[in-house]
């Protein structure tokens, strides 16, 4: 008997601005990811959670009871306590904090109050980080807590940060990531596209060539191209022709300008500046430059949390993003320590839509 796909069953991946019931995040703790700055990263993280408190329930992963006791003390300084309504803590054996990439992608049913989860395979970003591979098992261990009515496993390697949807049928991704031999060797572009359509309920896929330089994820879309509504795309852009991101982002911008949506209509594409620090004073994580970007923001129920890097483009980026979310308050979150791990706010959050 042939198993029906989510699309056949009436499921779609909703856009991030649709109402959430909760957000999933994991406490930073790894001194390898955050050398000599775990405490600072935890403080930034707790401040972010305090901004989300009251907007959507926070489901927080911690490694053990000791970590739980410690983080509750930190959260108390920000007015947060575990009450099961605004904050619920879950014990889980995880390696890193990139819940966007290893927790399931949530779907909603078009005609009913049903929630589904798509559990992708996870291999530590193309086996570059073998110590992270165990995070791919976290969803199975939290299956009951994740609250899905239906559970799907497409059988391909993919991270949540690799796709962006407008909720009406269009998805954006990159060839650099999803067609990379380190993910799904042997699968063709058409095969990958069919899986995306079948398991995320989309009808149109826009393929961009590659993502920003220094990105250890091989071109995740959430670092440079984001929907802000069903017809508008915010595209990171580097004006300096001497910067290696210029050619990459210029090509992406022009591809999006020419792209059409699921109904054959063009998009409005808005440029978002890149932090200048990449050129002037780069942040290093390990021996590599961190992939700083303002596009790695999280759209919460009443606000938009935007990475800030103590950079001269922080304020202009906030202003542009605020203009595209007139009904939400745009809030800057200091990510100067968090970015040492290679990601920012969108990477460390995974929304669970309300049904």
C-alpha angles and dihedrals in degrees: 000000000000114000113232118237123234090254092054089050092052101258125142135179105247122220117261093248092063113103116285127210091199148343126233121217138159128224113251111237110141115114089195092061092039108030113201091346110077092118092050092049091049090052091051089047094050091049089053091051090050089057090052094047110113093016098075135348114273116224105194125192118211128176102232146342092277091056090046093054091048096049093046088058090051093046091050088065087061094046096258125133130169104261099150090239105066096015132024122176121210125193111228138160102237134152103208144007103251096116091158088068106041105029117080125275108244124227131190128214114247096221105028148036095267131129127203133188126213110207109201123194114258128205105172097270099310095330091295090124109036091174088067097052093093088068087076088072095054095088093056091052092049096041096123094044092049088069103215122156091205131028126205132186114192093186097230129112112251139141125218092238090063096073136055125186137190094209093239099082108288126110130185124205141145133256089217090067110029097036093044113125088226090066113037108357112191097026118113127225090253092052093050091046092052091052091051091051094045097045102035099037097238129139102196131047124195112202118205118192104233146340134240121305120262091031107138090200093070099247110331110192094222090072095063119005123048135166113232093181134352093280103030129078123190109211123192110233135191112206097189107093089202093062115093090228092061098080093041095051094039089057091047092049093050092046090053092047089057095041125104130209130238089283096048095258126133123245131237104241119199124193119233118196121239121232110267092220091085087071103027105037113356122201114231127212108192104326095327135086114254117245100241116188138151090216091077091086129137122229107216126184095270105009145033115232110212128191116246125195106183085260132142090243094055094093097043090050092050091050093052093047092047090053090058095048103047093162095051131063113241111222126189116225120197107242100168091115099030091057090065085079091059099254144064142207101317091048093056097047133069118184124218109208122229117246 
